[in-house]
Amino acid sequence: MATQNICLGVEISQDGLKIALVEPERRNVIKIDSVPTSGNSINDVSIYSSVVGSWMRSSSQSSKISSVAVAFPSFNGIMRLITIPKGTENASDYVNWEFDSATDSKATDYNLDTAFYPNEKKPERAIVTAMRKSVVDSFRSAKLGETGFRPSSMVSDICALLNLLENSEGLNRHPKCVLKADEKFVTAFWGNETGPLAIRLLPKNCISPVAIAGILDSGFSEFPKAKRKVKFCGELSENTNFANELTGEAYNLDLPIEIKTWDSLSKFSFDKKGGNFSKLSQCMGAIGATLSCI
C-alpha cells in the first residue's frame, strides 16, 4: 500500500486558526476545524504551536503528518498585484524594484512570497505578499521545528484559494471571483487560467454588506463579459444575518451579482471518520495551503 502523504494545513490570523488535515495528492480532506486563540498567533509563534499541538493530540492522524503548510492572511502584511512589462529580463528584480517604489519600503526588510503567473518562465503578473522577516523567521526557527509544526510551505491566503479553486473546479479563460470575508479583513479577487487578474480589499473599519457589494461591483466592471457570480468563504460566510444582507445588496445592484457560500469541493473527497465538516467555508484557505505540499 502506498504511504499516505498527510499535510497539516493552517490558515493563521490575529485571533484564530483554521486547520485542515488533507491528503493533497488524493484530494482527500480528513478533518477540519476553526479554533479561536487568546492572542495574536501571527506575532507569537508559541500560541500557534500550542493551539495546533493541542488540536493534534485529539487526532489519531498526528503521527502520519509528512508536511505542514501555513497560509498567512493578506491583511497582516503588504500585498501587491504587479503587472510585469513585456521584455523584462529579470522578473524578480522588477518585482523588488516595484515593491520598493510603490510601498516606500525596502524589499530586503521583508520576506516576499512571490507567485508568478501564468508561470515563472514567462510571467505576466505576480502576487507579492510581504511579511516582516521577524515573523517569517519565527516560523522557521529551530525551536519551532522541535514541536513538529514548522511549516515546509508558507503561502498567502489568496494564492492558497486560487490554487484550491483551480484544483476543485478548474480554471479557463473566463474570470471567476472569490470573496473571503473575515471579521477583520475582506479580500475579493478575480482569476482565470493565467492567474489572478484583480484584487479588492477592505479593512475592518470599512466592512459592511454595502461596502462589500461595492468592491465586487467595481471588480466586475473590469470584466464585463464575466459571469457575475461569487464564491463566498471566510468567517462571515457563516454569519447568517450578514450573509443574507450581503446577498440582498449584491442582488439589488444595477447589474446584479449572485453570491453563494463556497461550501463544497467537487473534486475532493471527505473522510467519513473526520467528523463535522460544517465549517468548510471557513477552512478553505487551510485546505488550499496543503496543495503547495504536493
C-alpha positions in Angstrom: 0.0 0.0 0.0 1.3 3.5 -0.9 2.4 5.7 2.0 -0.1 8.3 2.9 1.0 11.9 2.4 -0.9 13.8 5.0 -0.4 17.5 5.2 -1.4 19.7 8.1 -2.8 23.0 6.6 -3.2 26.0 8.9 -4.6 29.4 7.9 -3.4 31.8 10.6 -5.0 35.0 11.7 -4.8 37.5 14.5 -7.2 35.7 16.8 -7.7 32.2 15.5 -6.5 29.3 13.4 -8.3 27.4 10.6 -6.9 23.9 10.5 -7.2 21.1 7.9 -5.7 17.6 7.6 -5.5 16.7 4.0 -4.1 14.1 1.6 -3.4 16.7 -1.1 -2.3 14.2 -3.8 -5.5 12.2 -3.4 -7.6 15.4 -2.8 -9.0 13.8 0.4 -9.9 16.0 3.3 -9.6 14.1 6.6 -10.6 16.7 9.2 -11.1 20.5 9.5 -11.7 22.9 12.4 -11.8 26.6 13.3 -10.1 27.3 16.6 -10.1 30.7 18.4 -7.0 31.9 20.2 -6.5 34.2 23.1 -3.7 36.1 21.5 -2.2 37.1 18.1 -0.8 33.8 16.8 0.9 35.5 13.9 3.2 37.6 16.1 3.6 35.0 18.8 4.6 31.6 17.3 4.2 29.9 20.7 0.4 30.5 20.5 0.3 28.9 17.0 2.4 25.9 18.3 0.4 25.5 21.5 -3.0 25.6 19.7 -2.0 23.3 16.9 -0.3 20.9 19.3 -3.4 20.7 21.5 -5.6 20.1 18.4 -3.4 17.4 17.0 -3.3 15.5 20.3 -7.0 14.8 19.8 -6.4 13.4 16.3 -5.4 9.8 15.6 -3.6 11.0 12.4 -1.0 13.2 14.1 1.8 10.6 13.7 1.2 10.3 10.0 1.8 14.0 9.1 4.5 14.4 6.5 4.4 18.1 5.9 3.0 21.4 7.3 1.7 24.3 5.2 0.7 27.7 6.6 -1.4 30.4 4.8 -0.8 33.9 6.0 -3.6 36.5 5.7 -3.0 39.3 3.2 -4.0 41.9 5.7 -1.1 41.2 8.1 1.5 42.2 5.5 1.8 44.2 2.3 0.2 42.8 -0.8 0.6 43.8 -4.4 -0.7 42.6 -7.7 2.1 43.6 -10.1 1.9 43.6 -13.9 5.3 42.7 -15.4 6.1 44.6 -18.6 6.9 42.6 -21.7 10.6 42.2 -22.3 11.6 42.3 -18.6 14.8 40.3 -18.3 14.6 39.6 -14.6 11.0 39.4 -13.2 12.2 39.0 -9.6 14.4 42.2 -9.8 11.5 44.1 -11.3 9.1 42.9 -8.5 11.6 44.1 -5.9 12.0 47.4 -7.6 8.3 47.9 -8.0 7.7 46.9 -4.3 10.3 49.4 -3.1 8.8 52.2 -5.3 5.1 51.6 -4.5 5.3 51.0 -0.8 8.2 53.2 0.2 9.6 50.1 1.9 12.7 48.1 1.2 12.1 44.6 0.0 15.1 43.4 2.0 13.2 44.3 5.2 10.5 41.8 4.3 10.2 38.2 3.3 8.4 38.3 -0.1 6.2 35.4 -1.1 6.0 35.9 -4.9 3.9 33.8 -7.2 4.3 34.4 -10.9 1.5 33.9 -13.4 0.9 32.2 -15.8 4.3 30.7 -15.0 7.8 31.6 -13.8 9.4 31.4 -17.3 7.1 33.8 -19.0 5.5 35.8 -16.2 2.8 38.4 -16.9 1.7 39.2 -13.4 2.9 38.5 -9.9 1.1 38.4 -6.5 3.5 39.6 -3.8 2.7 39.2 -0.1 5.4 40.7 2.1 5.7 39.7 5.7 8.3 41.2 8.1 11.3 38.9 8.3 11.0 38.7 12.1 7.6 37.0 11.7 8.7 34.6 9.0 12.0 33.8 10.8 10.0 32.8 13.9 8.0 30.2 11.9 11.3 28.9 10.5 13.1 28.7 13.9 14.8 25.5 15.1 12.8 25.8 18.3 9.5 25.5 16.4 11.0 22.7 14.4 11.3 20.7 17.7 7.5 20.8 18.0 7.0 19.2 14.6 4.9 22.1 13.3 7.5 24.2 11.5 6.0 24.9 8.0 7.5 23.3 5.0 5.4 25.8 2.9 4.2 29.3 3.6 1.8 31.0 1.2 -0.6 33.9 1.1 -4.3 33.1 1.5 -5.1 34.4 -2.0 -2.6 32.0 -3.6 -4.0 29.2 -1.5 -7.6 29.9 -2.5 -6.7 30.4 -6.2 -4.9 27.0 -6.2 -7.9 25.4 -4.5 -10.3 26.9 -7.0 -8.2 25.5 -9.9 -7.9 22.0 -8.3 -11.6 21.8 -7.3 -13.3 23.3 -10.4 -10.7 24.1 -12.9 -10.0 27.5 -14.5 -10.4 28.6 -18.0 -10.2 32.0 -19.8 -13.3 33.3 -18.1 -12.6 35.1 -14.8 -14.0 33.7 -11.6 -14.4 35.6 -8.4 -13.7 34.5 -4.8 -14.8 36.6 -1.8 -13.0 35.9 1.5 -14.7 37.9 4.3 -13.3 37.6 7.8 -14.2 39.7 10.9 -11.2 41.9 10.5 -10.5 42.0 6.7 -12.2 41.3 3.4 -10.5 40.2 0.2 -12.1 39.8 -3.2 -10.1 38.5 -6.2 -10.7 37.6 -9.8 -8.6 34.9 -11.6 -8.6 32.6 -14.6 -6.2 30.1 -16.1 -3.5 32.7 -16.4 -3.6 33.6 -12.7 -5.0 36.4 -10.6 -6.4 39.4 -12.6 -7.7 41.9 -10.0 -7.9 42.3 -6.2 -10.1 44.4 -3.9 -9.5 44.9 -0.2 -11.5 46.2 2.8 -10.0 46.8 6.3 -12.0 46.1 9.5 -13.4 49.6 9.9 -14.9 49.6 6.4 -16.6 46.2 6.4 -20.3 46.2 5.7 -22.6 44.4 3.2 -23.0 47.7 1.2 -19.2 48.2 1.0 -18.5 44.6 0.0 -21.2 44.8 -2.7 -19.4 48.0 -3.9 -16.0 46.5 -4.3 -17.5 43.4 -6.0 -19.3 45.7 -8.5 -16.1 47.7 -9.0 -14.1 44.5 -9.7 -16.6 43.0 -12.2 -16.6 46.3 -14.1 -13.1 45.3 -15.3 -14.5 42.1 -16.7 -17.8 43.0 -18.4 -18.1 39.6 -20.1 -17.6 37.6 -16.9 -20.4 35.8 -15.1 -21.3 37.9 -12.1 -21.1 35.1 -9.7 -19.1 35.0 -6.4 -17.8 32.2 -4.2 -18.1 33.4 -0.6 -15.9 32.0 2.1 -14.3 33.1 5.4 -15.6 33.8 8.9 -18.5 36.0 7.8 -19.8 33.3 5.4 -21.3 31.5 8.4 -22.9 34.6 9.8 -26.4 34.1 8.5 -27.7 37.7 9.0 -24.6 39.2 7.4 -24.6 36.8 4.5 -28.3 37.4 3.8 -27.9 41.2 3.9 -24.8 40.9 1.6 -26.7 38.7 -0.8 -29.5 41.2 -1.0 -27.2 44.2 -1.5 -25.4 42.4 -4.4 -28.7 41.3 -6.0 -30.1 44.9 -5.9 -27.2 46.4 -7.8 -27.9 47.8 -11.3 -26.2 44.7 -12.6 -27.0 42.0 -10.0 -24.3 39.8 -8.6 -25.0 36.3 -7.4 -23.2 35.4 -4.2 -23.1 31.8 -3.0 -21.3 30.3 0.0 -18.4 28.2 -1.0 -19.3 25.1 0.9 -18.4 22.2 -1.4 -15.4 20.9 -3.3 -16.5 18.9 -6.3 -13.2 17.1 -7.0 -12.4 16.4 -3.3 -13.5 13.5 -1.1 -14.2 13.8 2.7 -13.3 11.2 5.2 -16.4 9.8 6.8 -14.5 9.4 10.1 -13.4 13.1 10.1 -16.5 14.3 11.9 -18.1 17.6 11.3 -17.4 19.5 8.0 -19.9 22.2 8.6 -17.1 24.8 8.9 -15.9 24.1 5.4 -16.4 27.6 4.1 -14.2 29.0 6.9 -11.4 26.5 6.3 -10.9 26.8 2.5 -7.6 28.6 2.9 -6.2 25.9 5.2 -7.2 23.2 2.7 -5.8 25.2 -0.2 -2.5 25.7 1.6 -1.9 21.9 1.6 -1.9 21.8 -2.2 1.5 23.5 -2.1 2.9 20.3 -0.5 2.2 18.1 -3.5 
